[in-house]
Amino acid sequence: MKKIALAVAVFVFILLLTKIANQVPPAPPPGTTFWLKAQHVIQCSDTEITMVDPKQKSTHLYKDNSWPDCSTYDGNSVLDFYLARGDKTHYLSSEQTAWWRKQL
């Protein structure tokens, strides 16, 4: 009976690891210089944006005209941003953060 319980536990553990591994985000888009993971937008204007991560570390960036409109960021969304450096920060893309990264 113990062997069966151990085999079932190992099988469930492998399934859990597989599920987590399959949620790894895709490679960043070409031209990405840096990325900010699990960011919550707290302030946004036409020229600036301020984000905070789960550890409450804030990041303030000056935006160029490649960024989407500020209304795209609702109060509850947690996003991964892929950005490029320059005179001002260039927006490449963003996506919803994986559930497990929100907890880190």
N, C-alpha and C positions, 0 to 999 in steps of 0.2 A: 504494500500500500504506500509506503514511504517513497519507493522508487517511482511509482506512478505520479505522486504529488510533485516530486522533484522534477520529473520530466515535463509535466504540465507547467510548472513555474518557469522553467528554462524556456519553453516554447512561448509563453506569454511575454517574457522579457525580450526575446528576440523579435517578436511582433512589435512591441513598443519601440525598440530601437530602430526598426525598419520604418515605422511611421514617422519618427522624428527625423531620420536621415532623409526621407523623401520630401520633407518640408524645407530643406535648405534652399535659400533663394537662388535664382539663376545668376550667372555671371553678370557683373555690371555692364552697362552699355559701353561701346567704344568711346574713347575720349574722356572717360571718368577719371578725374584726378583724386577725388576723395568722396566718401559717403558718410552719411550720418544715419545711424540705425536707431529705430524705436524713438522717433522724435514726435513731440506733441507741440503744435504751433500755438503759441500763447499771444503773439502780437504780430500783425502783418500790415504793411502799408505798401504804397507803390514802389518805394525805394529800399525798404528794409524789412527784415523778418527776424523774429526771435523765436527760438525753439528750446524746449527743455526735454531732457531724457529721463528715463525712469529713476535715475539717481539724483534728480533735481539739479543737474548741471546745465546751465543755460548756454546757448550759442546764438550770437547776434551776427547776422550777415547783411551786407549791402547787396541788393539785387540788381541784375540788369533786366532788359526787357524780355528775356526768354521765360521768365517765371509765369505760371498761370495766375489767374485772378485770385485775390485773397479770399473770395467767397467760396472757393473750392475746398478750403480747409475748415471743416466743421469742428466744433469744440471737443468732440470725443474721439476723433480719429488719431491713430498712432501710425506713423509712416516711416519708411526707409527712403532717404533722399540720396540720389546719385548726382553729384555736382562737379563742376570744373572750376578751377581757379582762373583768375584774371584780374583786371582792374576792379571789377565787381564779380560777384559769384554768378556763374552761369548754370542754369537749371537744365539737367538732361532728362531725368525722369524721377518718379516716385512710385511706391507701391505700398500696399498694406503690410504692416509688420506681422511676422509669424507670431502666433499666440505665445510660444515659449520665450521669445525674445522680450516681450513686454514685461516678463517677470524678472528679468536679470537686473 
